[in-house]
Amino acid sequence: MDALDLNEAALAKYIITNPGLKDEIKDLSPEEQKQQIQWAFEDEAEDQGIEPWELTLQFVAESPEQLKAMRLETHTQAAEALGMDWAEYCELNDIQE
């Protein structure tokens, strides 16, 4: 599952957990509904003090162990994309394996 698929799955689960939002946007076009859900999702992540990608993983992970593995994989990819040494990346981002 790629990042877009993960995001779509997370948003689908998110809207189910927010029936008030679903009711509030029911009269909007499908595109506007999607945009409003995305914005609300991002606001939720901000309210929790985390990045939207982290909230995405929380919604799609099926267990705490899977969530931990998915976070570690995401950080590994970020470190590689930045060309950073893994130990240095972990230190800068307070990651404990």
N, C-alpha and C positions, 0 to 999 in steps of 0.2 A: 504494500500500500504506500503510495507516494504522499507527499505533504498535502497536496490538494485533496486527495481522498480522505486523509486523516482529518483535515479541517472540515470537510463536508460531513463526515461521520460525527464529529464533535458538535457541530452546529445542530445537527438533527437531534442529538441527545439533549443538548442544551435547551432547545425550544420546548421539549417535552417537560423539562423540569421548571419551566417558566410559563405556566398557563396564562398568567396575567398579560405577559408580553404578546403571547399568541393571540389573545383576544383583542388586545390594543391595536395590532397591525392587520387584523383579518380583512379590512376593507382596502388595503393597499394592493398594488399590483404585485405579482410574484417577484419581480426584480426588486421593487422597493421593500418588500418583506425580507428578502434575503439580505439586503443592505442593512436594514434595521436590526436584524438578528446579529449580523456581524458586528455592528457597532456596540450593541448591548453586550455581546460576548467579550469584546475588547475592554469595555468598561468594567465588566465583572473581573477580568484578569487584573486590571489596574487596582480595583478595590481590594483584591486579595494580595496585592503587592508582588505579582508575578507577571511574567511575559505571556502574551496570548498563546505562544506555542506550548508553554508549560500547562496552561489550562486545557488546551487541546489534548495533550497526552493524558491528563487526569480523566477526561471524559471518554477516551477510547481504550485506555488500559483496562484489562480484565482482572488484574490483580495488582497488589502492591509490588510484587516481584517484577511483573511485566512493566509497570510504571518506572521502576528503578532502572531496568534494562533499557527502556526506551529513552529515558533521560540521558543515561550514560552514552548511548549510541549517538544521540543528537549532539552532545557536547564533544564527543570524539570527532564527529564530522566537522563541527565548528572549528576545533583546534587544527584539524588538517587543512581546512579551507583558509585559515589564517596563517598557516605555515608555522604554527607555534609548537614548541616542545610540550608534550603532554603534561609533564610534571609542572612546568611553568603555568600552563593553562589552568590546571587544577588549583594551583596556589592563588592565581588571580581571581578565580571564580568560586573559591571556597568549596571545591568539590572533594568529597571524601569517598574513595572507592570501597 
